[in-house]
């Protein structure tokens, strides 16, 4: 799942995240001008130009004057609880 994470401009603390709606990796590659084999698993900065393109994929408006935004990927396929560790 791709999200836009908002970080404080000063201090860098994560403030909020906005899941991207109805977007696929091909679209993200095109927006960030990445090669066809890029899985888009890294962190990608959101510029004002990119923020305009992403408006259709985010439920809330982005506050670029207040926060630094980055596209980031979370692997939701491993939502299985961790195996218990042996004791003793």
N, CA, C and O atoms as CSV, one atom per row, in Angstrom:
chain,resi,resn,atom,element,x,y,z
A,1,UNK,N,N,0.855,-1.171,0.000
A,1,UNK,CA,C,0.000,0.000,0.000
A,1,UNK,C,C,0.900,1.233,0.000
A,1,UNK,O,O,1.846,1.320,0.784
A,2,UNK,N,N,0.604,2.171,-0.871
A,2,UNK,CA,C,1.362,3.419,-0.930
A,2,UNK,C,C,0.636,4.489,-0.137
A,2,UNK,O,O,-0.588,4.609,-0.188
A,3,UNK,N,N,1.420,5.261,0.595
A,3,UNK,CA,C,0.879,6.364,1.382
A,3,UNK,C,C,1.745,7.588,1.158
A,3,UNK,O,O,2.913,7.495,0.780
A,4,UNK,N,N,1.136,8.739,1.403
A,4,UNK,CA,C,1.901,9.979,1.477
A,4,UNK,C,C,2.070,10.290,2.948
A,4,UNK,O,O,1.094,10.545,3.655
A,5,UNK,N,N,3.305,10.269,3.405
A,5,UNK,CA,C,3.592,10.592,4.794
A,5,UNK,C,C,3.981,12.049,4.895
A,5,UNK,O,O,4.779,12.548,4.101
A,6,UNK,N,N,3.412,12.730,5.880
A,6,UNK,CA,C,3.699,14.139,6.125
A,6,UNK,C,C,4.626,14.246,7.327
A,6,UNK,O,O,4.333,13.724,8.403
A,7,UNK,N,N,5.752,14.932,7.132
A,7,UNK,CA,C,6.740,15.120,8.186
A,7,UNK,C,C,6.875,16.608,8.500
A,7,UNK,O,O,6.740,17.456,7.618
A,8,UNK,N,N,7.144,16.909,9.773
A,8,UNK,CA,C,7.394,18.288,10.163
A,8,UNK,C,C,8.563,18.829,9.346
A,8,UNK,O,O,9.538,18.120,9.097
A,9,UNK,N,N,8.459,20.078,8.937
A,9,UNK,CA,C,9.571,20.700,8.220
A,9,UNK,C,C,10.759,20.894,9.155
A,9,UNK,O,O,11.911,20.783,8.735
A,10,UNK,N,N,10.482,21.175,10.392
A,10,UNK,CA,C,11.545,21.303,11.394
A,10,UNK,C,C,11.403,20.141,12.367
A,10,UNK,O,O,10.366,19.986,13.013
A,11,UNK,N,N,12.415,19.353,12.465
A,11,UNK,CA,C,12.376,18.223,13.380
A,11,UNK,C,C,12.164,16.898,12.686
A,11,UNK,O,O,12.670,15.880,13.157
A,12,UNK,N,N,11.436,16.872,11.585
A,12,UNK,CA,C,11.264,15.664,10.801
A,12,UNK,C,C,10.350,14.609,11.391
A,12,UNK,O,O,10.356,13.467,10.933
A,13,UNK,N,N,9.563,14.964,12.397
A,13,UNK,CA,C,8.651,13.995,13.016
A,13,UNK,C,C,7.490,13.694,12.073
A,13,UNK,O,O,6.931,14.596,11.450
A,14,UNK,N,N,7.133,12.393,11.975
A,14,UNK,CA,C,5.979,11.988,11.174
A,14,UNK,C,C,4.721,12.528,11.834
A,14,UNK,O,O,4.492,12.301,13.022
A,15,UNK,N,N,3.908,13.241,11.067
A,15,UNK,CA,C,2.705,13.875,11.596
A,15,UNK,C,C,1.454,13.089,11.221
A,15,UNK,O,O,0.597,12.829,12.066
A,16,UNK,N,N,1.356,12.715,9.958
A,16,UNK,CA,C,0.169,11.991,9.493
A,16,UNK,C,C,0.506,11.253,8.208
A,16,UNK,O,O,1.527,11.514,7.572
A,17,UNK,N,N,-0.365,10.334,7.840
A,17,UNK,CA,C,-0.213,9.642,6.567
A,17,UNK,C,C,-1.531,9.636,5.831
A,17,UNK,O,O,-2.601,9.574,6.436
A,18,UNK,N,N,-1.438,9.702,4.524
A,18,UNK,CA,C,-2.608,9.702,3.649
A,18,UNK,C,C,-2.486,8.530,2.684
A,18,UNK,O,O,-1.635,8.569,1.796
A,19,UNK,N,N,-3.304,7.489,2.825
A,19,UNK,CA,C,-3.258,6.383,1.864
A,19,UNK,C,C,-3.640,6.878,0.472
A,19,UNK,O,O,-4.527,7.719,0.321
A,20,UNK,N,N,-2.966,6.351,-0.529
A,20,UNK,CA,C,-3.323,6.693,-1.902
A,20,UNK,C,C,-4.476,5.808,-2.334
A,20,UNK,O,O,-4.494,4.609,-2.057
A,21,UNK,N,N,-5.427,6.405,-3.009
A,21,UNK,CA,C,-6.653,5.721,-3.422
A,21,UNK,C,C,-6.587,5.366,-4.904
A,21,UNK,O,O,-6.239,6.206,-5.733
A,22,UNK,N,N,-6.920,4.129,-5.231
A,22,UNK,CA,C,-7.052,3.685,-6.625
A,22,UNK,C,C,-5.868,4.080,-7.499
A,22,UNK,O,O,-6.040,4.680,-8.559
A,23,UNK,N,N,-4.677,3.742,-7.048
A,23,UNK,CA,C,-3.486,4.048,-7.841
A,23,UNK,C,C,-2.678,2.769,-8.006
A,23,UNK,O,O,-2.663,1.913,-7.122
A,24,UNK,N,N,-2.012,2.650,-9.141
A,24,UNK,CA,C,-1.185,1.470,-9.385
A,24,UNK,C,C,0.264,1.889,-9.589
A,24,UNK,O,O,0.566,3.074,-9.731
A,25,UNK,N,N,1.140,0.921,-9.602
A,25,UNK,CA,C,2.566,1.209,-9.680
A,25,UNK,C,C,2.932,1.883,-11.005
A,25,UNK,O,O,3.843,2.711,-11.036
A,26,UNK,N,N,2.256,1.552,-12.075
A,26,UNK,CA,C,2.558,2.184,-13.360
A,26,UNK,C,C,2.295,3.685,-13.309
A,26,UNK,O,O,3.074,4.479,-13.837
A,27,UNK,N,N,1.210,4.061,-12.679
A,27,UNK,CA,C,0.887,5.485,-12.543
A,27,UNK,C,C,1.937,6.187,-11.695
A,27,UNK,O,O,2.383,7.284,-12.033
A,28,UNK,N,N,2.330,5.558,-10.598
A,28,UNK,CA,C,3.342,6.170,-9.734
A,28,UNK,C,C,4.678,6.315,-10.448
A,28,UNK,O,O,5.357,7.329,-10.285
A,29,UNK,N,N,5.058,5.332,-11.224
A,29,UNK,CA,C,6.303,5.436,-12.001
A,29,UNK,C,C,6.250,6.620,-12.957
A,29,UNK,O,O,7.221,7.362,-13.107
A,30,UNK,N,N,5.105,6.783,-13.596
A,30,UNK,CA,C,4.956,7.890,-14.548
A,30,UNK,C,C,5.046,9.232,-13.821
A,30,UNK,O,O,5.727,10.145,-14.289
A,31,UNK,N,N,4.366,9.357,-12.686
A,31,UNK,CA,C,4.352,10.618,-11.936
A,31,UNK,C,C,5.757,10.997,-11.475
A,31,UNK,O,O,6.165,12.152,-11.595
A,32,UNK,N,N,6.497,10.017,-10.946
A,32,UNK,CA,C,7.845,10.293,-10.419
A,32,UNK,C,C,8.941,10.071,-11.468
A,32,UNK,O,O,10.130,10.177,-11.164
A,33,UNK,N,N,8.527,9.758,-12.718
A,33,UNK,CA,C,9.457,9.564,-13.824
A,33,UNK,C,C,10.518,8.516,-13.486
A,33,UNK,O,O,11.718,8.760,-13.612
A,34,UNK,N,N,10.047,7.353,-13.056
A,34,UNK,CA,C,10.922,6.245,-12.684
A,34,UNK,C,C,10.895,5.177,-13.781
A,34,UNK,O,O,9.935,5.096,-14.547
A,35,UNK,N,N,11.949,4.362,-13.855
A,35,UNK,CA,C,11.986,3.314,-14.879
A,35,UNK,C,C,10.918,2.243,-14.662
A,35,UNK,O,O,10.384,2.085,-13.564
A,36,UNK,N,N,10.624,1.519,-15.731
A,36,UNK,CA,C,9.568,0.501,-15.699
A,36,UNK,C,C,9.825,-0.616,-14.701
A,36,UNK,O,O,8.881,-1.285,-14.280
A,37,UNK,N,N,11.063,-0.834,-14.314
A,37,UNK,CA,C,11.357,-1.918,-13.378
A,37,UNK,C,C,11.449,-1.454,-11.921
A,37,UNK,O,O,11.769,-2.253,-11.042
A,38,UNK,N,N,11.175,-0.187,-11.657
A,38,UNK,CA,C,11.223,0.325,-10.278
A,38,UNK,C,C,9.967,-0.127,-9.537
A,38,UNK,O,O,8.859,0.203,-9.958
A,39,UNK,N,N,10.118,-0.881,-8.433
A,39,UNK,CA,C,8.933,-1.332,-7.698
A,39,UNK,C,C,8.290,-0.234,-6.857
A,39,UNK,O,O,7.225,-0.445,-6.277
A,40,UNK,N,N,8.918,0.923,-6.786
A,40,UNK,CA,C,8.415,2.081,-6.024
A,40,UNK,C,C,8.299,1.746,-4.538
A,40,UNK,O,O,7.295,2.066,-3.901
A,41,UNK,N,N,9.324,1.106,-3.994
A,41,UNK,CA,C,9.349,0.734,-2.584
A,41,UNK,C,C,10.179,1.697,-1.748
A,41,UNK,O,O,10.256,1.539,-0.529
A,42,UNK,N,N,10.795,2.680,-2.368
A,42,UNK,CA,C,11.625,3.624,-1.629
A,42,UNK,C,C,10.795,4.827,-1.216
A,42,UNK,O,O,9.571,4.815,-1.349
A,43,UNK,N,N,11.436,5.840,-0.728
A,43,UNK,CA,C,10.770,7.083,-0.330
A,43,UNK,C,C,11.003,8.115,-1.433
A,43,UNK,O,O,12.142,8.346,-1.840
A,44,UNK,N,N,9.923,8.735,-1.917
A,44,UNK,CA,C,9.994,9.682,-3.017
A,44,UNK,C,C,9.397,11.019,-2.575
A,44,UNK,O,O,8.258,11.055,-2.109
A,45,UNK,N,N,10.141,12.113,-2.713
A,45,UNK,CA,C,9.620,13.415,-2.275
A,45,UNK,C,C,8.465,13.890,-3.151
A,45,UNK,O,O,8.414,13.611,-4.349
A,46,UNK,N,N,7.549,14.605,-2.529
A,46,UNK,CA,C,6.405,15.179,-3.238
A,46,UNK,C,C,6.684,16.668,-3.459
A,46,UNK,O,O,6.779,17.446,-2.510
A,47,UNK,N,N,6.811,17.037,-4.711
A,47,UNK,CA,C,6.999,18.436,-5.090
A,47,UNK,C,C,5.622,19.074,-5.299
A,47,UNK,O,O,4.622,18.361,-5.377
A,48,UNK,N,N,5.558,20.401,-5.389
A,48,UNK,CA,C,4.257,21.030,-5.679
A,48,UNK,C,C,3.622,20.521,-6.977
A,48,UNK,O,O,2.404,20.352,-7.040
A,49,UNK,N,N,4.423,20.278,-7.999
A,49,UNK,CA,C,3.893,19.763,-9.264
A,49,UNK,C,C,3.304,18.369,-9.078
A,49,UNK,O,O,2.219,18.080,-9.583
A,50,UNK,N,N,4.009,17.510,-8.363
A,50,UNK,CA,C,3.515,16.160,-8.108
A,50,UNK,C,C,2.273,16.205,-7.224
A,50,UNK,O,O,1.343,15.425,-7.432
A,51,UNK,N,N,2.243,17.092,-6.256
A,51,UNK,CA,C,1.079,17.222,-5.375
A,51,UNK,C,C,-0.179,17.530,-6.183
A,51,UNK,O,O,-1.253,17.018,-5.867
A,52,UNK,N,N,-0.064,18.348,-7.207
A,52,UNK,CA,C,-1.219,18.659,-8.063
A,52,UNK,C,C,-1.727,17.408,-8.762
A,52,UNK,O,O,-2.936,17.188,-8.839
A,53,UNK,N,N,-0.821,16.592,-9.269
A,53,UNK,CA,C,-1.199,15.364,-9.961
A,53,UNK,C,C,-1.863,14.386,-8.994
A,53,UNK,O,O,-2.790,13.669,-9.373
A,54,UNK,N,N,-1.394,14.356,-7.752
A,54,UNK,CA,C,-1.892,13.395,-6.771
A,54,UNK,C,C,-3.238,13.776,-6.149
A,54,UNK,O,O,-3.813,12.973,-5.414
A,55,UNK,N,N,-3.741,14.944,-6.416
A,55,UNK,CA,C,-5.008,15.382,-5.800
A,55,UNK,C,C,-6.138,14.393,-5.993
A,55,UNK,O,O,-6.985,14.244,-5.113
A,56,UNK,N,N,-6.165,13.714,-7.130
A,56,UNK,CA,C,-7.231,12.737,-7.405
A,56,UNK,C,C,-7.043,11.420,-6.640
A,56,UNK,O,O,-7.954,10.592,-6.598
A,57,UNK,N,N,-5.884,11.229,-6.046
A,57,UNK,CA,C,-5.564,9.965,-5.377
A,57,UNK,C,C,-5.486,10.078,-3.856
A,57,UNK,O,O,-5.189,9.096,-3.176
A,58,UNK,N,N,-5.753,11.270,-3.320
A,58,UNK,CA,C,-5.642,11.507,-1.878
A,58,UNK,C,C,-6.949,12.114,-1.385
A,58,UNK,O,O,-7.493,13.023,-2.013
A,59,UNK,N,N,-7.455,11.608,-0.255
A,59,UNK,CA,C,-8.742,12.073,0.263
A,59,UNK,C,C,-8.664,13.459,0.900
A,59,UNK,O,O,-9.666,14.172,0.933
A,60,UNK,N,N,-7.506,13.851,1.401
A,60,UNK,CA,C,-7.365,15.132,2.097
A,60,UNK,C,C,-6.398,16.035,1.325
A,60,UNK,O,O,-5.496,15.544,0.646
A,61,UNK,N,N,-6.585,17.346,1.428
A,61,UNK,CA,C,-5.631,18.244,0.763
A,61,UNK,C,C,-4.260,18.183,1.442
A,61,UNK,O,O,-4.157,18.008,2.656
A,62,UNK,N,N,-3.220,18.332,0.634
A,62,UNK,CA,C,-1.864,18.343,1.168
A,62,UNK,C,C,-1.486,19.764,1.562
A,62,UNK,O,O,-1.819,20.723,0.868
A,63,UNK,N,N,-0.798,19.883,2.665
A,63,UNK,CA,C,-0.383,21.192,3.182
A,63,UNK,C,C,1.125,21.344,2.996
A,63,UNK,O,O,1.897,21.203,3.944
A,64,UNK,N,N,1.525,21.629,1.772
A,64,UNK,CA,C,2.945,21.681,1.435
A,64,UNK,C,C,3.685,22.807,2.143
A,64,UNK,O,O,4.899,22.725,2.328
A,65,UNK,N,N,2.985,23.841,2.534
A,65,UNK,CA,C,3.643,24.930,3.260
A,65,UNK,C,C,3.999,24.518,4.684
A,65,UNK,O,O,4.914,25.079,5.287
A,66,UNK,N,N,3.277,23.543,5.216
A,66,UNK,CA,C,3.472,23.135,6.605
A,66,UNK,C,C,4.298,21.869,6.770
A,66,UNK,O,O,4.977,21.705,7.784
A,67,UNK,N,N,4.251,20.966,5.784
A,67,UNK,CA,C,4.880,19.657,5.932
A,67,UNK,C,C,5.655,19.254,4.684
A,67,UNK,O,O,5.380,19.732,3.583
A,68,UNK,N,N,6.618,18.377,4.872
A,68,UNK,CA,C,7.303,17.713,3.762
A,68,UNK,C,C,6.615,16.364,3.565
A,68,UNK,O,O,6.450,15.598,4.514
A,69,UNK,N,N,6.222,16.085,2.339
A,69,UNK,CA,C,5.520,14.838,2.027
A,69,UNK,C,C,6.420,13.913,1.218
A,69,UNK,O,O,7.215,14.346,0.383
A,70,UNK,N,N,6.264,12.620,1.500
A,70,UNK,CA,C,7.010,11.592,0.772
A,70,UNK,C,C,6.078,10.433,0.477
A,70,UNK,O,O,5.279,10.021,1.318
A,71,UNK,N,N,6.199,9.917,-0.739
A,71,UNK,CA,C,5.521,8.672,-1.082
A,71,UNK,C,C,6.323,7.548,-0.453
A,71,UNK,O,O,7.540,7.476,-0.621
A,72,UNK,N,N,5.642,6.673,0.270
A,72,UNK,CA,C,6.302,5.528,0.881
A,72,UNK,C,C,5.400,4.314,0.748
A,72,UNK,O,O,4.183,4.440,0.615
A,73,UNK,N,N,6.006,3.144,0.783
A,73,UNK,CA,C,5.288,1.900,0.584
A,73,UNK,C,C,5.279,1.087,1.867
A,73,UNK,O,O,6.306,0.951,2.532
A,74,UNK,N,N,4.105,0.541,2.216
A,74,UNK,CA,C,3.971,-0.368,3.346
A,74,UNK,C,C,3.528,-1.716,2.821
A,74,UNK,O,O,2.563,-1.804,2.062
A,75,UNK,N,N,4.224,-2.760,3.217
A,75,UNK,CA,C,3.870,-4.111,2.810
A,75,UNK,C,C,2.744,-4.604,3.710
A,75,UNK,O,O,2.976,-4.917,4.877
A,76,UNK,N,N,1.540,-4.673,3.182
A,76,UNK,CA,C,0.384,-5.114,3.964
A,76,UNK,C,C,0.143,-6.614,3.831
A,76,UNK,O,O,-0.776,-7.153,4.447
A,77,UNK,N,N,0.968,-7.291,3.025
A,77,UNK,CA,C,0.761,-8.732,2.857
A,77,UNK,C,C,1.253,-9.525,4.065
A,77,UNK,O,O,0.904,-10.696,4.216
A,78,UNK,N,N,2.049,-8.911,4.916
A,78,UNK,CA,C,2.574,-9.632,6.072
A,78,UNK,C,C,1.856,-9.227,7.350
A,78,UNK,O,O,2.481,-8.979,8.381
A,79,UNK,N,N,0.549,-9.167,7.263
A,79,UNK,CA,C,-0.245,-8.760,8.429
A,79,UNK,C,C,-0.497,-9.921,9.390
A,79,UNK,O,O,-1.199,-9.764,10.389
A,80,UNK,N,N,0.072,-11.075,9.089
A,80,UNK,CA,C,-0.068,-12.247,9.948
A,80,UNK,C,C,0.658,-11.991,11.269
A,80,UNK,O,O,1.768,-11.458,11.254
A,81,UNK,N,N,0.077,-12.347,12.392
A,81,UNK,CA,C,0.772,-12.136,13.665
A,81,UNK,C,C,2.090,-12.892,13.714
A,81,UNK,O,O,2.233,-13.956,13.113
A,82,UNK,N,N,3.038,-12.334,14.429
A,82,UNK,CA,C,4.353,-12.968,14.567
A,82,UNK,C,C,4.223,-14.286,15.319
A,82,UNK,O,O,3.365,-14.444,16.188
A,83,UNK,N,N,5.091,-15.227,14.968
A,83,UNK,CA,C,5.122,-16.524,15.658
A,83,UNK,C,C,5.615,-16.317,17.089
A,83,UNK,O,O,6.505,-15.498,17.320
A,84,UNK,N,N,5.045,-17.051,18.056
A,84,UNK,CA,C,5.531,-16.919,19.435
A,84,UNK,C,C,6.965,-17.404,19.549
A,84,UNK,O,O,7.348,-18.395,18.927
A,85,UNK,N,N,7.755,-16.697,20.351
A,85,UNK,CA,C,9.142,-17.092,20.567
A,85,UNK,C,C,9.199,-18.185,21.614
A,85,UNK,O,O,8.463,-18.150,22.601
A,86,UNK,N,N,10.082,-19.167,21.399
A,86,UNK,CA,C,10.199,-20.243,22.394
A,86,UNK,C,C,10.728,-19.698,23.721
A,86,UNK,O,O,11.561,-18.792,23.748
A,87,UNK,N,N,10.246,-20.249,24.784
A,87,UNK,CA,C,10.723,-19.836,26.102
A,87,UNK,C,C,11.686,-20.878,26.633
A,87,UNK,O,O,11.633,-22.048,26.257
A,88,UNK,N,N,12.579,-20.425,27.527
A,88,UNK,CA,C,13.451,-21.346,28.233
A,88,UNK,C,C,14.642,-21.636,27.481
A,88,UNK,O,O,15.490,-22.402,27.939
